[in-house]
């Protein structure tokens, strides 16, 4: 990763391999960034040597002041024991009696200086190695960096412990926490100043580190071919100014401790000087660094004013007010001033020839709260340059991110498309994207915006006439995505993104074919859609009759590792159902038939829901494995996302020209010929003799919470049609037999068809074991082979037979208790005996009851 982000840091790869995961990657990146900024590929050798010498001097000064502070502490130590304790602090030993031996300010100063001492000495040492031993063996550099980085990482531990000690120390020891014994200020108010000083030091250290880390956000721009000298110089200047400032503060802290008034005055003057220095160099480095520096300045100013007032006026109110109020005011003023300065510089000097990045553009958009109104052509040219050189970059993802930002911020997308048509090496660029490991990983997981941008090229240029090679590249990319997508929503987002970018899939079918009337284009588009559906021939067969469905994005795809289920249709039209296994060698296609209220397909969005509609003309097996021709297999997803294989012996039975199978919820066990579905435990058995058998078993539901959720999921069933259900082209009346899920009874609903095609419902709760002998069908149902060509309007205008069950009886049944409901249920069911014409209604009633119970 480091080698990809910092190609000029030659030993980053070896460094990352030697260091392992224990070393902080952020600290590691700091040194690699510093190393890259000093590399000869950015600036000339003379400039590089000057920077190294200057950095060495600055780091030496800071290291010297740290050593001086240590020596100062040694002179003022009462005995060698205390001095040894100081080294214990640096050596990360016991911290029990620290506050008794030292004052808090000295301890925090020593800790902060020790941390900076590690960092600055390490950078100085690396600068010396780079300056005098340019051909140093790699192992020496790696070992040196490993030692330095380890020490730097460990150096942050005592700072955290000291902070914990400060804020958890008992109030009874406040008198021991004085910072300036020569001052007349009382210990309590001095402690206010002490805590503020400690916080200011910590804040300054944090902001300095944040300023360095902010370089990582825009480090990739240093790899571009533009403004390398400026970026290197600006980074060096920024680094030097911060180090000089902090070194000056530390030196003043050492030599002016006994005259705080002079110290604060000089600190304020130096802060003002730093402020103007930062403004003067502002156009040459990242704007985020300026904001960070403004935060440093605001913190210094507020701290200085607070302690100045705390020193001059020994009153509680003034001290607290100065510390609490001046801090946010100073931060606000400094930030506001920097924002005004930033807006002025952006408006006056904006040009892509400077060192700004698209990250800075987004930051400017946040600062100004207005839309970007840049030069479109310049942005497109910048984007084109990235696409041309993408194969030479080692940070392709960064390029794609900037390309995405570029296209998102342009108001006129058509202009972007026209400019993108001028690219000459598009094919090579796409091939580079496919071959790049990180790009493929990016595409195969979540954000698919890359293909959206690439699709502009295909839509505007490459699908027009004869450039089918580029389309094939995109198809290969899509296949990789589809093969790695295991969730329906991911695949749906892919389809939606493609539909948006291509003006919908069917839009290309119709508009491109009609506009150019070119068979090659039509064939290429068919291949493209086939790559989504998994089978090119299938796409060619269904494209014409389902073009309107796809145009309206009425396409649903459910996928698991065993196969893919595709629905073409909406809530008003059932459409076409296609199932195919992963190898695409066995496809089950169901003809398109009109059907209303296809709401059960979305009952449980997080579970598998399969709905099949088979006609007599398409009487076929349901099989996902061609090696087992006589055995039907079905794969369903359970709660733990494991696939359970369910076997069903025989053919799918067709009832009255159409039979509707609804299989949902997660299975717990699967057996031969019968498989058990958990949650509401519905048993379905498919064979040539037994069309449907339901068993509702409520014991497995924990206090009804699960089943209540499923009942509430039936949001599509409104009150006005709560007891009506579409079946075989007619709207039937059924009883909504709602279980009392606070005290769930156990029922088995069986459907037996006698010689006269009469069915009856037999409720029972005494036997939970399934007995197949009770449900043997003695005579098959008559199958009506007449073709059902009714349309949606036919359903609305169809007349039903006389209702055998009134709405009052239904309401009365629903209002009964569980025991009374069972009797009423049995009495109502007896009405159906002897009335053969209502056999279908019985079946539909049970279907409806079962669905509602789920």
C-alpha positions in Angstrom: 0.0 0.0 0.0 2.8 2.4 0.9 4.6 1.6 -2.3 1.4 2.4 -4.3 0.8 5.7 -2.4 4.4 6.8 -2.4 6.2 5.5 -5.5 9.2 7.7 -4.8 9.8 6.2 -1.4 12.0 3.3 -2.7 12.1 1.3 0.5 8.5 1.6 1.5 7.7 -1.8 0.3 10.5 -3.5 2.1 9.7 -1.3 5.1 6.1 -2.4 5.3 7.1 -6.1 5.0 9.6 -5.8 7.8 7.5 -3.8 10.1 4.4 -5.9 10.1 1.0 -4.9 11.3 2.1 -3.8 14.8 3.5 -0.4 13.6 1.1 2.4 13.1 0.6 3.0 9.3 0.0 6.7 10.0 3.4 7.2 11.5 4.9 5.1 8.8 3.3 7.2 6.2 4.7 10.4 7.8 8.2 9.3 7.2 7.5 8.0 3.7 5.9 11.4 2.9 8.9 13.2 4.2 11.1 10.8 2.3 9.2 11.4 -0.9 9.3 15.2 -0.4 13.1 15.0 -0.4 13.5 12.7 -3.3 15.5 13.9 -6.3 12.6 13.2 -8.7 10.8 16.2 -7.3 13.6 18.8 -7.1 17.1 19.2 -8.2 20.0 17.8 -6.3 21.2 21.3 -5.1 17.7 22.2 -3.8 17.5 18.8 -2.2 20.7 19.2 -0.3 19.7 22.7 0.8 16.5 21.3 2.2 18.2 18.5 3.9 20.7 20.8 5.6 17.9 23.3 6.6 15.8 20.5 8.0 18.8 19.0 9.8 19.5 22.4 11.4 15.8 22.9 12.5 15.6 19.4 13.8 18.9 19.8 15.6 17.7 23.0 17.2 14.6 21.3 18.5 16.6 18.3 19.7 19.0 20.7 21.4 16.1 22.4 23.2 14.8 19.1 24.3 18.3 18.2 25.7 18.5 21.6 27.3 15.2 21.0 29.0 16.4 17.7 30.2 19.6 19.3 31.5 17.6 22.1 33.1 15.5 19.5 34.9 18.7 17.7 36.0 20.1 20.9 37.6 16.9 21.7 39.4 16.4 18.1 40.6 16.8 17.6 44.3 18.7 14.4 44.0 19.7 11.7 41.6 16.7 9.7 42.6 14.5 12.3 41.1 16.6 12.4 38.0 16.3 8.6 37.7 12.6 9.0 38.0 12.6 11.3 35.1 14.4 8.7 33.0 11.8 6.2 34.2 9.2 8.4 32.8 11.0 8.4 29.5 11.5 4.7 29.8 7.8 4.0 30.5 8.1 2.6 34.0 6.0 3.1 37.1 3.9 6.3 37.5 2.7 6.0 41.1 4.5 8.9 42.7 5.1 11.2 39.8 2.8 13.9 41.0 4.5 13.8 44.4 8.0 14.2 43.0 7.5 16.6 40.1 5.1 19.3 39.2 2.6 18.6 36.5 3.9 21.2 34.1 7.4 19.9 34.1 6.2 16.3 33.6 4.0 17.3 30.6 6.7 19.4 29.2 9.2 16.5 29.4 6.8 14.1 27.9 5.8 16.3 25.0 9.5 17.2 24.4 10.5 13.6 24.6 7.9 12.7 21.9 9.1 15.5 19.6 12.7 14.6 20.4 12.1 11.1 19.1 10.4 12.4 15.9 12.8 15.2 15.1 15.9 13.2 15.9 14.7 10.4 13.7 14.0 12.7 10.8 17.4 14.3 11.3 19.1 10.9 11.4 17.3 9.8 8.2 18.3 13.1 6.5 21.9 12.4 7.4 21.7 8.9 6.0 20.0 10.2 2.8 22.5 13.0 2.4 25.8 11.3 2.9 25.0 7.7 2.2 22.8 7.7 -0.9 23.8 4.2 -1.7 23.2 2.8 1.8 22.2 -0.9 1.8 18.5 -1.3 2.1 18.7 -3.5 5.2 20.4 -0.7 7.2 17.7 1.8 6.3 14.9 -0.7 7.0 16.4 -1.6 10.4 17.0 2.1 11.3 13.5 3.0 10.4 12.0 0.1 12.3 13.8 1.1 15.5 12.9 4.8 15.1 9.2 4.1 14.3 8.9 1.7 17.1 10.3 4.2 19.6 8.1 6.9 18.2 5.0 4.8 18.6 5.8 3.9 22.1 6.6 7.5 22.9 2.9 8.3 22.8 2.1 6.0 25.7 3.3 8.1 28.6 1.5 11.1 27.3 -1.8 9.3 27.6 -0.9 8.0 31.0 0.1 11.5 32.2 -3.2 12.9 30.9 -5.1 10.2 32.8 -3.1 11.0 35.9 -3.9 14.7 35.6 -7.6 14.3 35.3 -7.9 11.5 37.9 -5.7 13.0 40.5 -7.5 13.7 43.8 -8.3 17.2 44.8 -6.5 16.8 48.0 -3.2 17.0 46.2 -3.9 20.3 44.4 -1.4 22.1 46.6 1.4 19.9 45.2 0.5 20.7 41.6 1.9 24.3 41.6 3.8 25.2 38.5 5.6 28.5 39.3 6.8 28.7 42.8 8.2 32.2 42.4 4.8 33.6 41.5 2.5 35.3 43.9 -0.5 33.7 42.2 -2.3 31.3 44.5 -1.9 27.6 43.8 -5.5 27.2 42.8 -5.5 29.8 40.1 -2.0 28.7 39.0 -3.4 25.2 38.6 -6.0 26.7 36.2 -3.1 28.1 34.2 -1.2 24.9 34.5 -4.0 22.8 33.1 -4.6 25.2 30.3 -0.9 25.3 29.5 -0.9 21.5 29.4 -3.9 21.4 27.2 -2.4 24.0 24.9 0.8 22.0 24.5 -1.2 18.9 23.8 -3.4 20.8 21.4 -0.4 22.2 19.6 1.1 18.8 19.3 -2.1 17.3 18.0 -2.6 20.1 15.4 1.0 19.8 14.2 0.4 16.1 13.7 -2.9 16.7 12.1 -1.3 19.2 9.7 1.2 16.5 8.8 -1.5 13.9 8.4 -3.5 16.3 6.2 -0.7 15.9 3.6 -1.8 12.3 3.2 -5.1 13.4 1.8 -3.5 15.1 -1.2 -0.2 13.1 -1.4 -1.4 11.5 -4.6 -1.2 14.8 -6.5 2.5 14.8 -5.9 2.7 11.9 -8.3 1.2 13.9 -11.2 3.4 15.5 -13.8 2.4 19.0 -12.8 3.8 21.4 -10.1 6.1 18.9 -8.5 8.6 21.6 -7.6 6.0 23.8 -6.0 4.5 21.0 -4.0 7.9 19.9 -2.7 8.9 23.5 -1.8 5.5 24.2 -0.2 5.7 21.1 1.9 9.2 21.9 3.0 8.2 25.5 3.9 5.2 24.3 5.8 7.3 21.8 7.7 10.0 24.3 8.5 7.6 27.1 9.7 5.9 24.8 12.1 9.1 23.5 13.5 10.6 26.9 13.9 7.5 28.1 15.7 7.3 25.3 18.1 11.0 25.3 18.7 10.8 29.0 19.5 8.0 28.4 22.0 10.0 25.7 23.7 13.1 27.8 23.9 11.1 30.7 25.3 9.5 28.4 27.7 13.0 27.4 29.0 14.7 30.8 29.2 11.7 33.0 30.2 9.9 30.8 32.7 10.5 33.3 35.5 9.0 36.2 33.8 5.6 35.0 32.5 4.5 38.4 31.3 7.4 38.8 28.9 6.8 35.2 27.8 3.2 35.7 26.9 3.9 39.0 25.1 6.6 37.4 22.9 4.3 34.4 22.4 1.5 36.6 21.1 3.9 38.6 18.8 5.4 35.4 17.5 1.8 34.0 16.9 0.9 37.1 14.9 4.1 36.8 12.9 3.3 33.1 12.2 -0.2 34.2 11.1 1.1 36.5 8.4 3.7 34.0 7.3 1.0 31.4 6.8 -1.1 33.8 4.8 1.9 34.8 2.6 2.6 31.2 1.6 -1.1 30.2 1.4 -1.5 29.9 -2.4 1.3 27.3 -2.6 0.0 24.5 -0.4 -3.1 22.7 0.6 -5.9 24.9 2.0 -6.6 22.3 4.7 -3.1 23.0 6.1 -4.0 26.7 6.4 -7.1 25.9 8.4 -5.0 23.6 10.7 -2.5 26.4 11.1 -5.3 28.8 11.8 -6.4 26.4 14.5 -2.9 26.4 16.0 -2.8 30.2 15.9 -6.2 30.4 17.5 -5.2 28.1 20.3 -2.0 30.0 20.9 -3.7 33.3 21.0 -6.5 32.2 23.3 -4.1 30.4 25.6 -1.9 33.5 25.7 -4.7 35.9 26.5 -6.1 33.5 29.1 -2.8 33.2 31.0 -2.0 36.8 30.6 -5.2 37.8 32.3 -4.8 34.9 34.8 -1.3 36.3 35.7 -2.2 39.9 35.9 -5.6 39.5 37.7 -5.9 37.0 40.4 -9.7 36.5 40.3 -11.7 33.4 39.7 -14.2 35.0 37.3 -11.6 36.6 35.1 -9.6 33.4 34.9 -12.5 31.2 34.0 -14.1 33.7 31.6 -10.8 34.3 29.8 -10.2 30.6 29.4 -13.7 29.7 28.4 -14.7 32.6 26.2 -11.4 33.7 24.5 -10.8 30.1 23.2 -13.9 29.9 20.9 -13.7 33.6 20.0 -10.1 33.3 18.9 -10.8 30.1 16.9 -13.8 31.7 15.2 -11.9 34.9 14.3 -9.0 33.0 13.0 -11.1 30.5 11.0 -13.3 33.3 9.6 -10.3 35.3 8.5 -8.7 32.2 6.9 -12.0 31.4 5.1 -12.2 34.9 3.7 -8.6 34.7 2.6 -9.2 31.3 1.1 -12.2 32.5 -0.9 -10.3 35.4 -2.2 -7.3 33.3 -3.3 -9.6 30.8 -4.9 -11.6 33.4 -6.8 -8.5 35.3 -8.0 -6.0 32.6 -8.6 -7.9 29.5 -9.4 -6.4 27.5 -12.1 -5.7 23.8 -12.6 -2.1 24.7 -13.4 -1.6 25.4 -9.7 -1.2 22.7 -7.1 -4.8 22.3 -6.1 -6.6 19.0 -6.1 -10.1 17.9 -6.5 -10.1 17.3 -2.8 -9.5 21.0 -2.4 -12.3 21.8 -4.9 -14.7 19.9 -2.7 -13.3 21.7 0.3 -13.8 25.0 -1.4 -17.4 24.0 -2.2 -17.9 23.4 1.5 -16.3 26.7 2.4 -18.2 28.9 -0.1 -21.5 26.9 0.1 -22.1 27.5 -3.5 -22.0 25.4 -6.7 -18.8 25.1 -8.6 -18.7 27.2 -11.7 -15.4 26.2 -13.1 -14.1 26.0 -16.6 -15.6 22.7 -17.8 -13.0 22.2 -20.6 -10.1 22.5 -18.2 -11.7 19.9 -15.8 -12.4 17.6 -18.7 -8.9 17.9 -20.0 -7.6 17.2 -16.5 -9.8 14.1 -16.4 -8.6 13.1 -19.8 -5.0 13.3 -18.8 -5.8 11.0 -15.9 -7.4 8.5 -18.2 -4.6 8.7 -20.7 -1.9 7.9 -18.1 -4.0 5.6 -15.9 -1.9 2.5 -16.8 1.2 4.3 -15.7 -0.2 5.2 -12.3 0.1 3.0 -9.3 -2.8 4.7 -7.6 -5.7 4.0 -10.0 -8.3 4.2 -7.4 -7.3 7.7 -6.6 -7.7 8.5 -10.3 -11.1 7.0 -10.4 -12.2 8.9 -7.3 -11.1 12.1 -8.9 -12.8 11.2 -12.2 -16.0 10.5 -10.3 -15.8 13.8 -8.6 -15.1 15.5 -11.9 -18.2 14.2 -13.5 -20.4 14.8 -10.5 -19.5 18.4 -10.2 -20.1 19.3 -13.8 -23.4 20.8 -14.5 -23.6 20.0 -18.2 -23.1 16.2 -18.5 -23.5 16.4 -22.2 -20.5 18.6 -22.5 -18.6 16.0 -20.4 -19.7 13.3 -22.8 -18.6 15.2 -25.8 -15.2 15.9 -24.4 -14.8 12.2 -23.3 -15.4 11.2 -26.9 -12.1 12.8 -27.8 -10.1 10.3 -25.8 -7.8 8.2 -28.0 -6.6 5.4 -25.7 -10.0 4.5 -24.2 -9.7 0.8 -25.0 -6.2 0.5 -23.4 -7.5 2.4 -20.4 -10.4 0.0 -19.9 -8.1 -3.0 -20.2 -5.9 -1.5 -17.6 -8.8 -1.1 -15.3 -9.8 -4.7 -15.7 -6.3 -6.0 -15.1 -5.7 -3.8 -12.0 -6.2 -5.8 -8.9 -7.4 -3.0 -6.7 -9.8 -1.8 -9.4 -11.3 -5.3 -9.7 -11.7 -5.5 -6.0 -13.4 -2.1 -5.9 -15.8 -3.1 -8.7 -16.7 -6.5 -7.2 -17.7 -5.1 -3.8 -19.9 -2.0 -3.5 -19.4 1.2 -5.3 -20.0 0.7 -9.0 -19.7 4.3 -10.1 -16.7 3.5 -12.3 -18.9 1.6 -14.8 -21.3 4.4 -14.8 -18.6 6.7 -16.1 -17.3 4.2 -18.5 -20.9 3.6 -19.8 -20.9 7.2 -21.1 -18.2 6.3 -23.5 -20.0 3.2 -24.7 -23.3 5.0 -25.1 -21.9 8.0 -26.9 -19.2 6.5 -29.1 -18.4 2.9 -28.9 -21.7 1.3 -29.5 -22.5 3.4 -32.5 -21.1 1.3 -35.3 -18.3 -1.2 -35.3 -16.5 -0.9 -32.0 -17.8 -4.1 -30.4 -14.5 -4.9 -28.7 -14.9 -2.2 -26.1 -18.4 -3.4 -25.4 -17.0 -6.9 -24.9 -14.6 -5.5 -22.3 -17.4 -4.0 -20.4 -19.3 -7.3 -20.5 -16.3 -9.1 -19.0 -16.3 -6.5 -16.2 -20.0 -7.1 -15.6 -19.6 -10.8 -15.5 -16.9 -10.5 -12.8 -19.3 -8.3 -10.8 -22.3 -10.6 -11.2 -20.3 -13.7 -10.2 -19.2 -12.0 -7.0 -22.6 -10.7 -6.0 -24.4 -12.8 -3.5 -27.1 -10.5 -2.4 -30.1 -9.3 -4.4 -29.8 -5.7 -3.5 -26.3 -5.5 -4.8 -27.3 -7.0 -8.1 -30.3 -4.7 -8.2 -28.1 -1.7 -7.6 -26.0 -2.9 -10.5 -29.0 -3.1 -12.8 -30.2 0.3 -11.6 -26.8 1.9 -12.2 -26.6 0.4 -15.6 -30.1 1.5 -16.4 -29.4 5.0 -15.4 -26.2 5.3 -17.3 -27.6 3.6 -20.5 -31.0 5.3 -20.4 -32.2 1.9 -19.3 -31.3 -1.3 -20.9 -34.3 -1.5 -23.2 -33.8 2.1 -24.1 -30.7 1.1 -25.9 -32.6 -1.7 -27.5 -35.2 0.6 -29.0 -33.5 3.9 -29.4 -30.1 2.7 -30.8 -31.7 0.2 -33.1 -34.3 2.6 -34.4 -31.8 5.4 -34.8 -29.1 3.5 -36.6 -30.9 0.4 -37.8 -27.7 -1.5 -37.6 -27.9 -5.3 -36.9 -24.4 -5.2 -35.3 -25.5 -2.7 -32.7 -28.6 -4.8 -32.0 -26.5 -7.9 -31.6 -24.0 -6.1 -29.3 -26.8 -4.8 -27.1 -28.3 -8.2 -26.9 -24.9 -9.5 -25.7 -24.7 -6.8 -23.1 -28.1 -7.6 -21.7 -27.3 -11.3 -21.9 -24.3 -10.7 -19.8 -26.6 -9.3 -17.1 -29.2 -12.1 -17.3 -26.5 -14.7 -17.7 -27.5 -16.1 -21.0 -27.2 -14.4 -24.4 -29.7 -16.6 -26.2 -32.3 -16.1 -23.5 -31.9 -12.4 -23.7 -32.4 -12.5 -27.4 -35.6 -14.5 -26.9 -37.2 -12.3 -24.3 -36.0 -8.9 -25.4 -38.9 -8.1 -27.7 -41.9 -9.1 -25.5 -40.4 -7.6 -22.3 -38.9 -4.5 -23.7 -41.5 -2.3 -22.0 -41.0 -4.0 -18.7 -37.3 -3.4 -18.8 -37.8 0.1 -19.9 -39.8 0.8 -16.8 -37.1 -0.9 -14.7 -39.6 -3.6 -13.8 -36.9 -6.2 -13.2 -36.1 -8.1 -10.1 -33.2 -10.4 -9.6 -32.6 -12.8 -6.7 -29.4 -14.7 -6.6 -27.5 -17.1 -4.5 -24.4 -19.3 -5.1 -26.5 -21.9 -6.8 -28.4 -19.9 -9.3 -30.2 -16.7 -10.2 -34.0 -16.0 -10.3 -35.1 -13.1 -12.5 -38.6 -11.5 -12.5 -39.7 -9.3 -15.3 -42.9 -7.6 -14.4 -44.5 -5.4 -11.8 -47.3 -5.5 -9.3 -49.9 -5.4 -12.1 -48.3 -7.8 -14.5 -46.7 -11.0 -13.4 -44.5 -11.0 -16.4 -41.8 -13.7 -17.1 -40.0 -15.7 -14.5 -36.6 -17.1 -15.4 -34.5 -19.4 -13.3 -31.0 -20.4 -14.2 -28.2 -22.2 -12.3 -24.8 -20.7 -11.9 -23.3 -22.4 -15.0 -26.2 -21.2 -17.1 -26.7 -24.7 -18.5 -30.2 -25.3 -17.3 -32.7 -22.6 -17.7 -36.4 -22.7 -16.7 -38.4 -20.1 -18.5 -42.1 -19.6 -17.6 -44.2 -17.9 -20.2 -45.5 -14.4 -19.5 -49.1 -14.4 -18.3 -51.2 -11.6 -16.9 -51.7 -11.7 -13.2 -52.8 -9.1 -10.7 -51.7 -8.4 -7.1 -48.2 -9.9 -7.3 -47.6 -8.5 -3.9 -46.5 -11.8 -2.3 -43.2 -11.4 -4.1 -42.2 -8.7 -1.7 -43.7 -10.1 1.5 -40.4 -10.8 3.1 -37.7 -8.7 1.5 -34.9 -10.3 3.6 -35.9 -13.9 2.8 -36.2 -16.0 -0.3 -39.6 -15.6 -2.0 -40.2 -17.7 -5.2 -43.4 -17.6 -7.1 -44.1 -19.8 -10.0 -46.8 -19.7 -12.6 -46.9 -22.8 -14.8 -49.4 -23.6 -17.6 -50.3 -26.8 -19.1 -48.4 -25.9 -22.3 -45.3 -25.5 -20.2 -45.6 -28.5 -18.1 -42.0 -29.2 -17.1 -39.7 -30.1 -14.2 -38.2 -27.7 -11.8 -34.6 -28.7 -11.7 -31.3 -26.8 -11.1 -29.1 -29.9 -11.8 -29.1 -31.5 -15.2 -27.4 -34.6 -13.8 -30.5 -35.7 -11.9 -33.3 -35.7 -14.4 -35.9 -37.4 -12.2 -35.2 -35.5 -9.0 -36.3 -32.0 -8.4 -34.1 -29.9 -6.1 -34.7 -26.6 -4.5 -32.3 -24.4 -2.6 -33.6 -22.0 0.1 -31.8 -19.7 2.4 -32.2 -20.0 6.1 -31.5 -17.5 9.0 -27.8 -18.2 9.0 -27.4 -17.7 5.3 -26.7 -21.4 4.7 -28.3 -23.0 1.7 -30.4 -26.0 2.4 -31.1 -28.5 -0.3 -34.6 -29.7 -0.6 -35.6 -32.6 -2.7 -39.1 -33.1 -4.2 -40.0 -36.3 -6.0 -42.1 -36.0 -9.2 -43.4 -33.2 -11.3 -44.9 -29.9 -10.4 -48.7 -30.5 -10.4 -50.9 -28.2 -12.5 -54.3 -27.4 -11.2 -57.0 -26.1 -13.5 -54.5 -24.8 -16.1 -52.7 -22.8 -13.5 -51.2 -23.5 -10.1 -49.5 -20.9 -7.9 -46.8 -22.1 -5.5 -45.6 -19.7 -2.9 -42.5 -20.8 -1.1 -41.1 -18.4 1.5 -39.4 -18.2 4.9 -36.2 -20.0 5.9 -36.1 -23.8 6.0 -34.8 -25.6 9.1 -34.8 -29.2 7.8 -35.3 -30.8 4.4 -36.4 -34.4 3.9 -37.2 -36.5 0.9 -40.6 -35.5 -0.6 -41.3 -33.2 2.3 -39.4 -30.2 3.5 -40.1 -28.2 6.7 -40.1 -24.4 6.8 -39.4 -22.8 10.2 -40.9 -19.8 11.8 -44.6 -20.7 11.0 -43.6 -24.2 10.0 -45.5 -24.7 6.8 -45.1 -28.2 5.2 -45.4 -28.4 1.5 -45.2 -31.6 -0.4 -45.1 -31.7 -4.2 -45.8 -34.9 -6.1 -47.9 -36.1 -9.0 -50.7 -37.0 -6.6 -50.6 -34.5 -3.8 -50.9 -30.9 -4.9 -50.7 -29.0 -1.6 -50.6 -29.9 2.1 -50.3 -27.2 4.8 -49.3 -27.7 8.4 -49.3 -24.7 10.7 -47.4 -25.3 13.9 -47.2 -22.5 16.3 -45.2 -24.0 19.1 -41.8 -23.0 17.6 -42.8 -19.3 17.7 -41.5 -17.6 20.8 -44.5 -16.0 22.4 -45.8 -14.9 19.0 -43.2 -12.2 18.4 -42.0 -13.7 15.2 -45.3 -14.4 13.7 -46.6 -11.0 14.5 -43.7 -9.5 12.5 -44.7 -11.6 9.5 -48.3 -10.6 9.8 -47.4 -6.9 9.9 -45.2 -7.4 6.8 -48.4 -7.9 4.7 -48.7 -4.2 4.1 -50.0 -4.7 0.6 -53.2 -6.3 1.8 -55.6 -3.4 2.5 -58.8 -3.6 4.4 -61.1 -3.3 1.4 -59.7 -6.5 0.0 -58.5 -8.3 3.1 -60.7 -11.3 2.4 -60.4 -11.5 -1.3 -57.7 -13.2 -3.3 -57.0 -13.7 -7.0 -57.0 -17.3 -8.2 -57.2 -18.7 -11.7 -58.3 -15.4 -13.2 -61.1 -14.8 -10.7 -61.3 -13.0 -7.4 -62.3 -15.4 -4.7 -63.6 -14.9 -1.2 -61.6 -16.5 1.6 -61.7 -16.5 5.4 -58.9 -14.6 7.1 -58.2 -17.1 9.9 -55.8 -15.1 12.0 -54.0 -17.0 14.8 -54.0 -15.6 18.3 -50.3 -15.3 18.6 -50.4 -14.7 22.3 -51.7 -18.2 22.8 -51.0 -20.0 19.6 -53.0 -23.2 18.9 -51.8 -25.9 16.6 -53.7 -26.7 13.4 -53.2 -28.8 10.4 -55.2 -27.9 7.3 -55.5 -30.7 4.8 -57.1 -30.6 1.4 -58.5 -33.9 0.2 -60.1 -34.3 -3.2 -62.8 -37.0 -3.5 -64.2 -38.5 -6.6 -66.6 -35.6 -7.0 -63.8 -33.1 -6.8 -65.1 -32.0 -3.4 -62.6 -30.9 -0.8 -63.0 -30.2 2.8 -60.9 -28.7 5.6 -60.2 -30.7 8.7 -58.8 -28.8 11.6 -57.0 -30.7 14.2 -54.6 -30.0 17.0 -54.1 -33.2 18.8 -51.6 -34.7 16.4 -48.6 -32.7 15.2 -47.0 -35.6 13.3 -47.7 -35.6 9.6 -49.6 -38.6 8.4 -49.4 -38.9 4.6 -52.1 -41.6 4.5 -54.8 -39.2 5.5 -54.1 -37.1 2.4 -53.9 -39.5 -0.4 -55.8 -38.3 -3.4 -58.1 -40.9 -4.9 -58.7 -39.1 -8.1 -56.7 -36.5 -9.9 -58.3 -33.2 -10.6 -59.6 -32.4 -14.1 -57.2 -30.2 -15.9 -58.6 -27.5 -18.1 -56.3 -27.1 -21.0 -58.0 -24.0 -22.4 -55.6 -21.1 -22.8 -55.9 -18.3 -20.4 -55.4 -15.1 -22.4 -57.3 -12.7 -20.0 -55.8 -9.3 -19.6 -55.6 -7.1 -16.5 -58.9 -5.4 -17.5 -60.7 -8.8 -17.6 -59.9 -9.3 -13.9 -61.5 -6.0 -12.9 -64.7 -6.7 -14.9 -65.1 -10.4 -14.1 -68.1 -11.5 -12.1 -67.8 -13.8 -9.2 -70.1 -16.5 -8.1 -72.4 -16.1 -5.2 -70.6 -15.7 -1.9 -71.1 -18.7 0.4 -69.6 -16.9 3.4 -70.8 -13.5 4.4 -68.6 -10.7 5.8 -70.5 -10.9 9.1 -69.6 -14.5 9.5 -66.0 -13.7 8.8 -65.9 -11.0 11.4 -67.7 -13.2 13.9 -65.2 -15.9 13.3 -62.3 -13.5 13.8 -63.7 -12.2 17.0 -64.0 -15.6 18.6 -61.4 -17.1 21.0 -59.1 -19.9 19.9 -61.3 -22.7 21.2 -64.5 -21.2 19.9 -62.9 -20.3 16.6 -62.0 -23.9 16.0 -65.6 -24.9 16.3 -66.8 -22.1 14.1 -64.1 -22.9 11.6 -65.3 -26.4 11.4 -68.9 -25.4 11.0 -68.1 -23.0 8.2 -65.9 -25.6 6.4 -68.8 -28.1 6.4 -70.7 -25.8 4.1 -68.3 -26.6 1.3 -69.0 -30.3 1.4 -71.2 -31.4 -1.6 -70.6 -28.3 -3.6 -68.0 -29.3 -6.2 -68.0 -26.0 -8.0 -66.3 -24.4 -5.0 -63.4 -26.9 -4.7 -61.1 -24.3 -6.1 -62.3 -21.8 -3.6 -61.4 -24.1 -0.8 -57.9 -24.4 -2.0 -57.7 -20.6 -2.5 -59.1 -20.0 1.0 -56.4 -22.2 2.5 -53.8 -20.5 0.5 -55.0 -17.1 1.7 -55.2 -18.2 5.3 -51.7 -19.6 5.2 -50.3 -16.4 3.6 -52.0 -14.2 6.2 -50.8 -16.4 9.1 -47.2 -16.1 7.9 
